[in-house]
Amino acid sequence: MPARSKRMYERRNAWLRTGDVTREQLQAIWKAYAGKCAYCGIPVMPRYTPCDPRGFDHVVPRIRGGKHTAMNIVVCCRRCNELKKDS
């Protein structure tokens, strides 16, 4: 496995291990939104799996006191996630 891929894999797994969110909850969130962005409604990149953190967003960012819980996570496309980080 190339070094970059290994780092990304480790980061993704670390993200999944933090907080109170399980893989099953992430899959349920993905299914509830039918794999579509909660903000704009477009389908999220098909390469994202239901447990890939790149396809999710914290409604209240963790840096602003948001928790890593199922109630604070939605499916989000990359564009909306990028736009939201500046606000």
HELIX and SHEET records of a PDB file:
HELIX    1   1 ALA A    3  ARG A   17  1                                  15    
HELIX    2   2 ARG A   23  ALA A   32  1                                  10    
HELIX    3   3 PRO A   53  GLY A   55  5                                   3    
HELIX    4   4 ARG A   62  ARG A   64  5                                   3    
HELIX    5   5 ALA A   70  ASN A   72  5                                   3    
HELIX    6   6 ARG A   78  LYS A   85  1                                   8    
SHEET    1   A 2 PHE A  56  HIS A  58  0                                        
SHEET    2   A 2 ILE A  73  VAL A  75 -1                                        
END                                                                             
